């Protein structure tokens, strides 16, 4: 990725990647385990220092597997989060994993609607 960023997440977490083809930039969700060298991820530029920054595309230049103990999976109201400057989904594989990832993201957001309503 531009200016060397490292994103660490589980293979089942979802990230936003540039949709191949087409004329306008757009994104689709992909399992981290399916991301390949050459894919483009939406991320904040290296100079991003605060809110209001626009996401730009950064090419994946290498993938490495590491293992850690513990678990950390925060949820946000909108279902997305910036991790190590990279746009990712708060969601990962936990139920109905056979469905397409973009469907899972919408389904998980719908399933968590009562919790978001309680928050408000």
Beta strands, then each sheet from edge to edge (+ up, - down):
strand 1: 13-18
strand 2: 27-31
strand 3: 40-44
strand 4: 55-59
strand 5: 80-83
strand 6: 86-92
sheet 1: 2+ 1- 6+ 5-
sheet 2: 3+ 4-
end
